Amino acid sequence: MYKKILAGLGGAVALSLLHEAIRKNFDNVPEINKVGEEALNKALDTVDMKVTNHEQLYAATLAGDVIGNGMYYAATATTGFNIASGVLMGLGAVALPEKMGLDDAPVAENNQKKIMTVAYYLFGAVITKLIYDKIK
């Protein structure tokens, strides 16, 4: 089980590194972090809290993303469904923000952002499977 968790976390870190490298160097690309930051502050609103320091908000969101994505990948991408799990996660990242009352523009403003968002999550799933196959 720990090998699946390690592989899942590896895929999640790879996804985050890819996202950050592209986000910081190109225009008109997904900004998944913005959706996560909004979601975190919206959740904190329910307990009358808010993170106002941008660096702290970014760090908390990134940590949550890596842990959450890692657990998802550990459960799904270490199986024969790794491609499907990545695509489904990416489609969820594009489709669910609006349904959750969040701004979906950072990931779904145009087709380029939608396709890239799905591709990022697919990348994470594939990396997870590659790591898992090497360490199992």
C-alpha positions in Angstrom: 0.0 0.0 0.0 2.8 2.5 0.9 4.2 2.0 -2.7 0.9 3.2 -4.1 0.9 6.2 -1.8 4.5 7.1 -2.8 3.7 6.7 -6.5 0.6 8.8 -6.1 2.5 11.6 -4.3 5.2 11.4 -7.0 2.5 11.9 -9.7 0.9 14.7 -7.8 4.3 16.5 -7.4 5.0 16.0 -11.1 1.6 17.5 -12.0 2.3 20.5 -9.7 5.8 21.1 -11.1 4.4 20.9 -14.7 1.6 23.3 -13.9 3.8 25.8 -12.1 6.5 25.8 -14.8 4.0 26.4 -17.6 1.9 28.9 -15.5 5.0 31.1 -14.7 6.4 31.1 -18.3 3.4 31.3 -20.6 0.2 33.2 -21.1 -3.3 31.9 -21.6 -2.6 28.7 -19.7 -4.6 27.1 -16.8 -4.2 28.5 -13.3 -5.4 25.7 -11.3 -4.0 27.3 -8.2 -6.6 30.1 -8.4 -9.5 27.7 -8.3 -7.9 26.0 -5.3 -7.2 29.2 -3.5 -10.8 30.3 -4.0 -12.1 27.0 -2.8 -10.0 27.1 0.3 -11.1 30.5 1.3 -14.7 29.6 0.6 -14.4 26.6 2.9 -12.8 28.7 5.5 -15.7 31.3 5.3 -17.9 28.6 6.8 -15.9 28.8 10.0 -15.5 32.6 9.8 -11.8 32.4 8.8 -9.9 33.6 5.7 -6.3 33.5 4.6 -5.4 36.9 3.4 -1.6 36.5 3.0 -1.2 35.4 -0.6 2.0 33.4 0.1 0.3 31.5 2.9 -2.8 30.9 0.8 -0.7 29.6 -2.1 1.3 27.3 0.1 -1.7 25.9 1.9 -3.5 25.3 -1.4 -0.4 23.7 -3.0 0.0 21.4 0.0 -3.7 20.4 -0.2 -3.5 19.8 -3.9 -0.4 17.5 -3.6 -1.9 15.5 -0.8 -5.4 15.3 -2.3 -4.1 14.5 -5.8 -1.6 12.1 -4.4 -4.3 10.1 -2.6 -6.5 10.1 -5.7 -3.7 8.9 -7.9 -2.6 6.2 -5.4 -6.1 4.8 -5.4 -6.8 5.0 -9.2 -3.7 5.6 -11.3 -1.7 2.6 -9.9 -4.2 0.2 -11.6 -5.0 -0.5 -15.2 -7.2 2.6 -15.2 -4.4 5.1 -15.0 -5.3 6.8 -18.3 -9.0 7.0 -17.5 -8.3 8.3 -13.9 -6.2 11.1 -15.3 -8.7 12.1 -17.9 -11.6 11.9 -15.5 -9.8 14.0 -12.9 -9.0 16.6 -15.5 -12.6 16.7 -16.8 -13.7 17.1 -13.2 -11.2 20.0 -12.7 -12.7 21.7 -15.7 -16.4 21.0 -15.1 -16.9 21.1 -11.3 -15.7 24.6 -10.2 -18.7 26.3 -11.7 -21.1 23.7 -10.2 -19.4 24.4 -6.8 -20.0 28.1 -7.1 -16.3 28.9 -8.0 -14.9 30.9 -10.8 -14.0 28.4 -13.6 -12.3 30.9 -15.8 -8.8 29.9 -14.6 -9.3 26.4 -16.0 -12.2 26.6 -18.4 -12.1 30.1 -20.0 -11.3 28.7 -23.4 -10.7 25.4 -25.1 -6.9 25.7 -24.8 -7.2 26.0 -21.0 -9.7 23.1 -20.9 -7.5 20.8 -22.9 -4.3 21.7 -21.0 -6.0 21.2 -17.7 -7.1 17.7 -18.7 -3.6 17.0 -20.1 -2.0 18.0 -16.8 -4.0 15.5 -14.8 -3.4 12.8 -17.4 0.3 13.6 -17.1 0.1 13.1 -13.3 -1.7 9.8 -13.7 0.8 8.5 -16.2 3.8 9.5 -14.0 2.1 7.8 -11.0 1.8 4.6 -13.0 5.4 4.8 -14.2 6.7 5.3 -10.7 4.5 2.5 -9.3 5.6 0.1 -12.0 9.3 0.8 -11.1 8.9 0.4 -7.3 6.4 -2.4 -6.9 
